[in-house]
Amino acid sequence: MITFPNAKINIGLNVVNKREDGFHDIETVFYPLDVRDVLEIEENANLSRSEYTYTPTGLVIDCEVEDNIIIKAYKLLAKDYNIPAVDIYFHKNIPFGGGLGGGSADAAYMLKILNDRFSIGLSVEQMENYASQIGSDCAFFIKNEPVYAYGRGELFEEIKFSLKDKFLVLIKPDIAVPTGKAYSGITPKASEFDLRKIGELPIEEWKDKVKNDFEVSVFTQFPEIKMIKDKLYNCGAVYAAMTGSGASVFGIFNEEIDLEEAFEECFYWSGRLI
């Protein structure tokens, strides 16, 4: 069985409070994006229950296999259910360190494909509960629909919001933005705009109201990321912003556009929003 984990973008990202546990409370909108990895599993009758083989291709994942988030998802379910041994084939395409949630999507889709392939019978709510044990935004990818996210990014509220008539250009420069550096210039504060109402605000008015608080800090330290955002606006984007704490930047356009040559040194994707 094969499945295709997708990325997401943050539309707006407000850092509103620093918690006593050292984490921050945020407010954001998660929106699914049609940039995808490839995940396949096959039952392996030659191995003992809950064993696995793992074959990665695509972008190199720099961690031990046991620490891979996909394997963690497999073991999490195998602890509670009688899951056969599997061969796991994984092709990584979603860039790392881009604020795109690729790892979280991979783990969530592993839960979903195991549930489907072996008829475990988990409800959406049960899968979301398992996903939330793996990562803050992991549960988003179970339903994979636009949500208002808050808390550490693990709490969701459904919103009526769609950009299906729009086109998006995604740019990921060859830059890694450490989370600590991204937070270093952040002063938590109450948000100026309630992102739950984003569907009521014409996209032409987003530029001055829908903000990513990390941009102030990240753009100061990595001005080339700001240059990408400015370039997208100069190319006609109706809205452009960094997603997450960087380094990916997206532009939303009313018409389909090809800017690949303008960003030839970067990861580039463009397409219709889902």
Phi, psi and omega in degrees: 000139184234147179214168189227088180299135182251162178275179173217163171239158170264124171256105189077141176205106181253127175264108194255344184194144171260126186273163179293336179277004178094346177276174178242146170274134180233166170225130183200170170244124173270132179228128182292148183229141187274042170257125195227146164269177178232127182230127180227140174231146175225137177294139180240105184283353182269356179249161177285160181308137178071008170272169184201160164243155184223122181236106180263148171221177180082213180301139183285129178264113188271071175201163176293149182304319182297336181267356180295135185295332176293317179294322177300320179294318179299313182293327180298316179285323182295337178293329186252344185226156182278081183263128179296165173295148183223153165263126182250126176242127187223127176247119183266121180236326179292125183297149174281158170059034183243003184072027186254355176069024184300315179297317179297321178296318181299317179294316180297319180290331174296317176300316183291320182289325176294317180299319181285314187294322185251015174049050181290325176089020178290139174282168176302317181297321179293319177295322177297322179296316176297316182298322182293340176283345183265318181196157187301316184260006185298321184295337179304323188280358175288304174280324175062044178233154181306135179218155165274123182247142181213189190069225174277005185104007183257353180255134188235147173227127181296142176226150175270104189199129180213143175239030188296343179266007183251164177242148184231139172247127181246130180235127175236104178289165179279064182225136173252126179255103178300140182303319179300319178293321180298320181281345188297331180255016184265131170245106183304140180202160178297142182288148180275338182227134180280106184295344175295342181258016186298329179293343180269351185258122177304138184300334178295343180259001182294326190309321184262355185237329182260102190240154171253112184299336181288341185299322181301312181289312185291319181296327178294319183276332182227076185299339179293335176288320176298323180298325178295314179300314180298321181294321178296319176296319180295336179271002173109009178298139174278339174205139177218145182195161170280148177254140183061216177263020177097171011255006182286145177231140179235153173233136178256131184236151176283333181238154176295140184214146179244110181243018187301319181294331180286343182230045188293342180271000187240162165295135184226136172215142174218150180173178179281139178289147184258000000 
